Amino acid sequence: MNTKDIANIIYNRILEDKSQLISSFEKSKNEIGFFFVDDLLPEDLALQIYEAFPKKEEMVLKKSMREYKHVAAQMDQYNPLLEKVIYAFQDERIVTLIGEICKIENPEPDENLYAGGISLMAKDNFLNPHLDNSHDKSRDKWRVLNLLYYVTPNWEDSFGGHLEIWPQGLNHDPITIYSRFNRLAIMATHQKSWHSVSPVNHDGERCCVSNYYFSDTPLTTEDQFHVTSFRARPGQKVKDFILQTDSMLRMGIRKVFKKGITENPHVYKKDNHTKEE
């Protein structure tokens, strides 16, 4: 299968549920808009995508007080199927269709995979509550949608590693969107889109294909530029103070250096590599 073949399947599956998905997003859009699509791809193809994932030792380890996970964006180093499925989500028809569902005009995919690509979370991995960086790598466009496609078969709800969104803030319980096999989850990203991934408590690996969409305009009138900003989970007061201080310091640096002091390494540096169409 090439990228276009996979995109055809994704487009038709989302189109099939379009009315229901519009309703789901509409009900949640005033807080953190979201929806999910189950059985996105044929099961055998979804299994092939999972089996194509590299070992975690072959990915970039991100381990700190903020997060603990394995990521990759330099897709020409891995099984070509992974690159195909990532860029399938960037097909113009799919981007337009999802924009229609979310009532976002002219969303744009990110060919550079800034903070996108693939991720793997193993036992004890986690992602603390955070706001995604508000912009793309050039700080020209606003990040508006987060697309997460989960491909680990037989991943039970009790295993953890699930997307959590906090529409009422961190003083209230989150909504859990379970990272079930062959599920695509899409959430809006804006000034109040606090989200996290629950700790993995199972001796397995939760694998995910990630994309972001951007726009010339932010989703809300309240949106302002911000770096990726982390908080602790409720009740972790000392950790929360440290993470808030960390975010303020990094934000202060970005006020002086618009694009940061160093280039974010989590991008796809193609070096004349052309993705398959």
N, C-alpha and C positions, 0 to 999 in steps of 0.2 A: 504494500500500500504506500502511496505517496501522500504528501501533505494535503493535496486537494481531495483525495479519496476520504481521508479522515475528516476533513472539514465538512464534506458533504453529509456525512453521518451525523456529526455534531449539530450542524445547522438544522437538519430535518428533525432531529430529536427535540431540540429546543423549540422549534416552530410548532411541533405537535402539542406542546403544553403551554403555548404562548399566553393564552387567555388566563389560565390558572396562575402563571408566573407573574403576569401583570398585577393580578389581584394580591398575590403574596407580597410583592414589593410595595404596592400601594399602601397596604395595611401597616407596613413597618417603616416607611420612608421618612416619617416625621421624627424618627429617633435614629436608628441605624438601619437603613433599608437593606433587605437581604432576600434571597430565595435559593432553593437548591433543586437540582434535577437528578433523579436516580436513574440507574441503568442507561447512562449516557452513551456508551459504546457497546457493541457486541461483547459478550463476556470473554470470548477467546482473545479478542484484541486487547481488552483491558488487562487480561492476564499477561499477554506478551509485553505490554508496557511495564507492568510490575517486574517481570523477569528481566527486563532490559536495564533496570536500575543498577548503578554501580554499587560496589561494596562501600560501606560508610568510610572505610579507610582511604578510599580513592576520592573522597569529597572534601570540602573545606569544613573544618570543625570550627564552630562558633560557640565558645564556652565562656560565660561570664555570669555576673550577678543578674544580667538582663535576660539571658537566653542560653540554651544549651541544645544545639541541633547541628545537623550536617547539611550543607548546601552546595550547589554547583550552578554555574551559569555559562562556563566555557564548553558549550555543548558539542563541539567537534572532537572533544576528547572521549566521548562516550558513544554508546550504541545509537546509531542514526535514528532509530525509531523514536527516541526521546525528543530529539530536535523536531522531528516531523509533527509529533502531537502538540508540542509547545506552540509551533507556528501555525498549526491548524486553528488554534483559538484566535489567531490574528487575521484570519480570512476576513475580507471586507464584509461579506454577507453576515458572518457571525457577529462581528463588531457592531454592525448596523442594527441587527436584530436585538441584541442585548441592550443597545442604546434605546431602542423603541420600548422595550419592556420597562426600562428604568427611567424613561422620559429624559434622557440625556442627549443633547444635540451634538452630533459630530464627535463622538468619542474616538480616540486613537490608540492603537496598540503600541507596545514598546519593543521595537526591533532589537534594541540593545539589552533587553532583559534586565534592566536596572532593578536589583533586588528580586528578580523573578528567576525562572529556570526550574530547578528541581530541589526538593528538600527531603530529608530522611530524619526521622526521630526514633531513637531506640530507647531502651529502658532508662528511666530517670531523666530523659530529656524533657525540656519545657520551653515555653515562651511566655514571659511575664506580660501582664496588661500593658498595652502601648498604643500610641498613635503612630501610624506610618508617616514617614517623611512626606510632606505636603506636595512635593514637586518631583519632576523627573531629574535625571542626572545633570542636565544643563540649567535647571531651575527656570525653565521657560514655560512649562505646562503643569497644570494641576493634576494630581493623582485623584481619580474619581471612583474607580472600581477595582476590586481585588477578586481574582478568579482562582479558585483552588480545586483541583481535580484529584481525588483520592483513589489510589489503585491497589491498596493492600487487601488481598482476599481474606475473608473470614476474620476481619478486624472487628471484634466485639465491642459493644458500647462500654463494657466494664474495663477495657484495656487502657482508657485514657487517650491522650493525644488528640483531643477534639478541639475544634474551633469554638471559642467562647466570645460572645459579644456582650457588651455592658451598656445597654441603651439608657439605663437610669444612673449611670455612673458607678464608681467602684464601691460605693456604700450600699449597693443593692445586689441581689443575686444576678448572675449573668444568664443569658440564653445560650444553651449548648446546641451546636450544630454538629452532629456526630460525623466523624470521618469514615463513613461506611464505604465499602468497596464500590467503585464505579459511580461515585457521586460527585457531581460538580456543585460547589457552593460559591455563590457570588454575593459580595457585600459592598456597600457604599463606603467610601473613605472620605472623611471630612474632619472638621475640627473636634467633633465629639465621638468619632468612631473608635472608641476604646475596644480593643479585642486582645485575645490571648489564646494560647494553646495549653490545655490542661496537661499536667505531668503524665508521662507514659509510665504505667505500672506493670507492664507486661514484657516478657522477654521475647520481643519481636521488633519489627521495624515498620513504622507507619510512613508510607511513601506518598509524595504529593507532587503534582505538576502545577506550577504557579505562573500566572500572568497578571499584569496590571494594565488598566486602560487609563489614558490621560485625556485632558481637555484644555481648551484655551481659557475656560472659565471654571471657577470652583463650584462645588455643589451647593454651598450655602453662602449667604451674605456675611456670615460670621468668620468664614475661613481666612486664616492668615498664614504666612509662611512659618513653618516649624520643622525642626529636625525630628528624626524618630525619637519619640519621648516615652520613656519607660516608667512604670510605677510598680510597686510591690502588690502582692495579693492582700486582701483585707486582713488586718490584724498584724501585719509585719511592719511595724512602725519604724524601726531603725532602718531596715532595708529600704523602706519607702522614702525616708529622708535622704539616704545616700543616692538613690536613683533620681529623685527630683533635683538634687544638687548637680548630679552628673548631667542631666538634661539642660539645666540652666547654663552650665559652663559651656557645653557644646553649642548651645544657641547663641551665647555671647560671642564665641569664635566666629560663627557664621554671619553675625552682624558686621563683623570686620572683614572677613574673607567670604565673599558671596558664595563661592563654590567650594569652600572648605580649604584646609591647608594641604591635604593629600587627596588624591583621586580615590573614590570608592572602588575597590577592586571587584565588587560584585556586579560586573557587566560582562557581556559577551563581546570579546575583542576578536573580530572576525578575520582580520588580516587577509582581506580579499576572498575569504570563504563566503560562498553564496549558498543560502539555504535552498533546499530542494523545493520546487513548486509542484 
